[in-house]
């Protein structure tokens, strides 16, 4: 009996101690800053994700590497120029709010990057022509799948070719989220597309304008 009583007392003390700790001891500090906690729509990853080293070709000419993502905030959207709906709609929305994005008071500039996952058709020349329909200031890039796959995975996104690329008008499946990469070239999180019955599932530009200032505000 004495042993059972002692065990009961220990459990009771442990229970009370647990309650006291939950009330009085602050939880361990996470890497989510106070600014990001003020957001309503942005989905911040539990831990910033490293971007692998990569080399992509840019619209027109030149290359883009991991180093080029540093010292700036980058909103990245995945797609391809032959995309019939999500891609043009999202890029048009980003172009619409681009002037307001540029007015956000931040230590670093904010860039918009369109990452094509269809290098077979999306040459540097075609990317240059495509982005001219939206905004010449946008970055448009692509590269071999050996460069694209690890990069897209680091973003927490995916893409696939469900049809043979031998067909003339094959489609490409891809995530529709807009990723935010920080000035340290690490992935911070994403704005997910809004699923509304009867409407195209795309990221809402109003959500971006609502949350972005709190994330990138001057420190």
Residue pairs with C-beta under 8 A, 6 or more apart in sequence:
30 46
31 46
31 47
31 48
32 44
32 46
35 214
35 215
35 217
36 42
36 44
36 188
36 189
36 214
36 215
38 214
39 210
39 211
39 214
39 215
40 207
40 210
40 211
41 191
41 204
41 207
41 208
41 210
41 211
42 180
42 189
42 190
42 191
42 207
42 211
42 212
42 215
43 189
43 190
43 191
43 192
44 188
44 189
45 156
45 187
45 188
45 189
45 190
48 182
48 184
48 186
48 187
48 188
49 154
49 155
49 156
49 186
49 187
50 154
50 186
50 187
51 66
51 69
51 151
51 154
51 181
51 185
51 186
51 187
52 66
52 150
52 151
52 154
53 65
53 66
54 65
54 66
54 143
54 147
54 150
54 151
55 63
55 64
55 65
55 143
55 147
56 63
56 64
56 65
56 115
56 141
56 142
56 143
56 147
57 63
57 64
57 124
57 141
57 142
57 143
58 64
58 124
58 127
58 139
58 140
58 141
59 124
59 127
59 128
59 130
59 131
59 139
59 140
59 141
60 124
60 125
60 127
60 128
61 124
64 139
64 141
66 185
67 185
69 181
69 185
70 183
70 184
70 185
71 108
71 183
72 108
72 109
72 110
72 111
72 183
73 106
73 108
73 109
73 110
73 111
73 180
73 181
73 182
73 183
73 216
74 110
74 111
74 112
74 113
74 139
74 180
74 181
75 94
75 101
75 110
75 111
75 112
75 113
75 178
75 179
75 180
75 208
76 113
76 115
76 155
76 178
76 179
76 180
76 181
77 87
77 90
77 91
77 94
77 112
77 113
77 114
77 115
77 178
77 179
78 115
78 117
78 152
78 155
78 157
78 159
78 174
78 175
78 176
78 177
78 179
79 86
79 87
79 90
79 91
79 114
79 115
79 116
79 117
79 174
80 87
80 116
80 117
80 118
80 121
80 122
80 172
80 174
81 87
81 116
81 118
81 121
81 122
81 126
81 127
81 130
82 118
82 121
82 122
82 169
82 171
82 172
83 172
83 174
84 171
85 200
86 176
86 193
86 200
86 201
86 202
87 114
88 133
88 134
89 200
89 202
90 176
90 178
90 202
90 203
91 114
91 131
91 134
91 135
91 138
92 134
93 202
93 203
93 204
93 205
94 112
94 134
94 135
94 138
94 178
94 205
94 208
95 134
95 135
95 138
96 205
97 205
97 208
97 209
98 112
98 135
98 137
100 209
101 110
101 112
101 208
101 209
101 212
102 109
102 110
104 110
104 212
104 213
104 216
104 217
105 213
105 217
105 218
106 216
106 217
106 218
107 183
107 218
107 219
108 183
108 216
110 212
110 216
111 137
111 138
111 139
112 135
112 137
112 138
112 139
113 138
113 139
113 140
113 141
114 127
114 130
114 131
114 138
114 139
114 140
114 141
115 141
115 142
115 148
115 151
115 152
116 122
116 127
116 140
116 141
116 142
117 142
117 148
117 152
117 159
117 172
117 174
118 142
118 172
119 142
119 143
119 144
119 145
119 148
120 165
122 130
122 142
124 142
127 140
127 141
127 142
128 140
130 140
131 138
131 140
142 148
148 159
152 158
152 159
152 175
154 187
155 179
155 187
155 190
156 177
156 179
156 187
156 190
157 174
157 175
157 177
157 179
157 190
158 173
158 174
158 175
159 172
159 173
159 174
159 175
160 172
160 173
160 174
161 170
161 172
161 173
162 171
162 172
162 173
163 170
163 171
164 170
176 193
176 201
176 202
176 203
177 190
177 191
177 192
177 193
177 203
178 190
178 191
178 203
178 208
179 187
179 189
179 190
180 187
180 188
180 189
180 190
180 191
180 212
180 215
181 187
181 188
182 188
188 215
191 203
191 204
191 207
191 208
191 211
192 203
193 201
193 202
193 203
194 201
194 202
194 203
194 204
194 207
195 201
